[in-house]
């Protein structure tokens, strides 16, 4: 379980890092274009805006994918809980059945499951 938490933290930190790198790459490309063109920081601003938009787009997509992954994990956990509950319910029914069978064996008026397969022998009277 601890390893799963580390993986989740790694995914979230990766998303933030990708955003920062994308924005920084846009700024760097704009700055390089400004140096080559010999202009004011116009290209750097444009590169920053483009980096910001691309980073935001990637952030939204990654968030959607992480949300989907988290929903799948929660669904899987719900399935496991449901299977456990069904298993527990089946065990409870089996315990109840065994309890009833044991109670039935203690009652001499009721035949046990062991006696159910044996043929009944007719009783004879000595007077005939």
C-alpha positions as CSV (number, residue, x, y, z in Angstrom):
1,X,0.0,0.0,0.0
2,X,2.9,2.4,0.8
3,X,4.3,1.8,-2.7
4,X,1.0,2.9,-4.3
5,X,1.2,6.2,-2.4
6,X,4.7,6.8,-3.6
7,X,3.5,6.2,-7.2
8,X,0.7,8.7,-6.8
9,X,3.0,11.4,-5.3
10,X,5.4,10.8,-8.2
11,X,2.6,11.2,-10.8
12,X,1.4,14.5,-9.2
13,X,4.9,15.9,-8.9
14,X,5.6,14.9,-12.5
15,X,2.6,16.9,-13.7
16,X,3.8,20.0,-11.9
17,X,7.3,19.6,-13.2
18,X,6.1,19.2,-16.8
19,X,4.1,22.4,-16.5
20,X,7.1,24.4,-15.2
21,X,9.4,22.9,-17.9
22,X,6.9,23.7,-20.7
23,X,6.4,27.3,-19.6
24,X,10.2,27.7,-19.1
25,X,10.9,26.3,-22.6
26,X,8.5,28.8,-24.1
27,X,10.2,31.6,-22.3
28,X,13.6,30.4,-23.4
29,X,12.6,30.0,-27.0
30,X,11.2,33.5,-27.0
31,X,14.3,34.9,-25.4
32,X,16.5,33.1,-28.0
33,X,14.3,34.5,-30.8
34,X,14.7,38.0,-29.3
35,X,18.5,37.6,-29.2
36,X,18.6,36.4,-32.8
37,X,16.3,39.2,-34.1
38,X,17.8,41.9,-31.9
39,X,14.4,42.9,-30.6
40,X,12.9,43.9,-27.3
41,X,11.4,41.2,-25.1
42,X,8.4,40.8,-27.5
43,X,9.2,37.3,-28.6
44,X,9.9,36.3,-25.0
45,X,6.4,37.4,-24.0
46,X,4.9,35.6,-26.9
47,X,7.0,32.5,-26.1
48,X,5.9,32.7,-22.4
49,X,2.2,32.9,-23.4
50,X,2.6,30.0,-25.8
51,X,4.5,28.0,-23.1
52,X,1.8,28.9,-20.6
53,X,-1.0,27.7,-22.9
54,X,0.7,24.5,-23.9
55,X,1.6,23.8,-20.2
56,X,-2.0,24.5,-19.2
57,X,-3.3,22.2,-21.9
58,X,-0.9,19.4,-20.8
59,X,-1.9,20.0,-17.2
60,X,-5.6,19.6,-18.0
61,X,-5.0,16.4,-20.0
62,X,-2.8,15.0,-17.3
63,X,-5.4,15.9,-14.6
64,X,-8.1,14.2,-16.6
65,X,-5.9,11.1,-17.0
66,X,-5.1,11.1,-13.3
67,X,-8.7,11.5,-12.4
68,X,-9.6,8.6,-14.7
69,X,-6.9,6.5,-13.1
70,X,-8.1,7.4,-9.6
71,X,-11.7,6.5,-10.5
72,X,-10.6,3.2,-11.9
73,X,-8.7,2.5,-8.7
74,X,-11.7,3.4,-6.6
75,X,-13.9,1.2,-8.8
76,X,-11.5,-1.7,-8.3
77,X,-11.5,-1.2,-4.6
78,X,-15.3,-1.1,-4.6
79,X,-15.4,-4.4,-6.5
80,X,-13.0,-6.0,-4.0
81,X,-15.2,-4.8,-1.1
82,X,-18.3,-6.1,-2.8
83,X,-16.7,-9.5,-3.4
84,X,-15.5,-9.6,0.2
85,X,-19.0,-8.7,1.4
86,X,-20.5,-11.4,-0.9
87,X,-18.0,-13.9,0.4
88,X,-18.8,-12.9,4.0
89,X,-22.5,-13.2,3.3
90,X,-21.9,-16.7,1.9
91,X,-19.9,-17.7,4.9
92,X,-22.6,-16.3,7.2
93,X,-25.2,-18.4,5.3
94,X,-23.0,-21.5,5.6
95,X,-22.5,-20.9,9.3
96,X,-26.3,-20.6,9.7
97,X,-26.9,-23.8,7.8
98,X,-24.3,-25.7,9.8
99,X,-25.8,-24.3,13.0
100,X,-29.3,-25.4,12.0
101,X,-28.0,-28.8,11.0
102,X,-26.2,-29.2,14.3
103,X,-29.4,-28.1,16.2
104,X,-31.4,-30.6,14.2
105,X,-29.1,-33.5,15.2
106,X,-29.5,-32.7,18.8
107,X,-33.3,-33.0,18.5
108,X,-34.2,-36.7,18.6
109,X,-37.5,-36.1,16.9
110,X,-35.8,-34.8,13.7
111,X,-33.5,-37.1,11.7
112,X,-30.1,-35.9,11.0
113,X,-28.6,-35.6,7.5
114,X,-26.6,-38.7,8.3
115,X,-29.8,-40.7,8.8
116,X,-31.5,-39.4,5.7
117,X,-29.6,-41.8,3.4
118,X,-30.3,-44.9,5.5
119,X,-33.2,-47.2,4.6
120,X,-35.9,-47.5,7.3
121,X,-36.3,-51.1,8.5
122,X,-39.8,-52.1,9.2
123,X,-40.5,-53.1,12.8
124,X,-42.1,-56.4,13.5
125,X,-44.2,-57.4,16.5
126,X,-43.5,-60.7,18.3
127,X,-47.2,-61.5,18.6
128,X,-47.7,-62.4,14.9
